Amino acid sequence: MTKTRSVVMFIALLTGVLMLFFANVFVGSADIPLREAFGAVFGAENSASDILRKIRIPRALAAMLLGGALSLSGYLLQTFFHNPIAGPFVLGVSSGAKLVVAVTMIFSAGFFGSLSSAVMILSAFIGSMLSLGFVLLVSRKLKQMSMLVVCGVMTGYICSAVTDFLVTFADDSDIVNLHDWSMGTFSGMNMDNVRVIFVFVLAGVAGAFLISKPVGAYMLGESYAGSMGVNIKLLKVLLIVLSGLLSAAVTAFAGPVSFVGIAVPHIIRVLFRTSKPLLMIPACFLGGSIFCMLCDMIARTVFAPTELSISTVTAVFGAPVVILIMLKRKRGEI
């Protein structure tokens, strides 16, 4: 029954990804006839081709890849901390990455002009690792996981405040555009960005699959994992590095996106009724893709031509899930 349920759920997730991808491509503020839209997607040159190929398709692909990466990053962090409330946004990882990216862009703009995608991701990765390092240091001093989460939230607020200060007083016209990025957005994507995103996300997903077996043992307890021959220290390092890489890719291109890394893994656990890494890794990725593509479509269409930040929409749907998790933990259900 469990196997049948998993197969059905994967089919549903894949169907949802495909449906939302095409919905994001065909639905928008510009009214494009369906025949022209299909023709442009499959190579025809018409009035809709530029809008679809240069704006909507790259944006939909970015939302798909980055949403999946963020959800998987949250799952890896939750596994590391043994806590379903842990996530890149809540622990301040995304905010730390945002701060270092903003600093890099501001202080290098006058010397090098625009930065490459690789430098952006490297900056975000460094920021992620610095934030996670601080959280890990605090975790050794605190016995209650709830206090660790509070510490992560405060760290995020501090990093966000410093970033907002830098962005507000930046003079360069390109840096001023960081304001939208700092709020979280999938706009402005192009196929070159998508190619870079794909490489880094593929590396993170492949790494997660490679450690899925030791992660399964680690979830049963460090003592049990050690008795099974798992190198606990190496596994912890890999969990941190992979989660940092995935969240860095998201922050570098889309800015901080809230609640996806917490809400989606919890929803997937409920749907699949399992925590097996070999199932959770692809399911979390697909679930994150669906969640972010849906939220992005809402963000750009509901109040068109005005566009909401992606974090505004993800918070509306994700925050109630987090509250539900906290209530369940209070009752001892999870």
Secondary structure, DSSP 8 states (H G I E B T S, - for coil): -HHHHHHHHHHHHHHHHHHHHHHHHH-SSS---HHHHHHHHTT--STTHHHIIIIIHHHHHHHHHHHHHHHHHHHHHHHHHT-TT--TTTTTHHHHHHHHHHHHHHHHHHHH-S--HHHHHHHHHHHHHHHHHHHHHHHHH-S-HHHHHHHHHHHHHHHHHHHHHHHHT--SHHHHTHHHHHH---TT--HHHHHHHHHHHHHHHHHHHHTHHHHHHHTT-HHHHHHTT--HHHHHHHHHHHHHHHHHHHHHHH----SHHHHHHHHHHHHHT---HHHHHHHHHHHHHHHHHHHHHHHHHTTTTS---HHHHHHHHHHHHHHHHHHHHHHT--
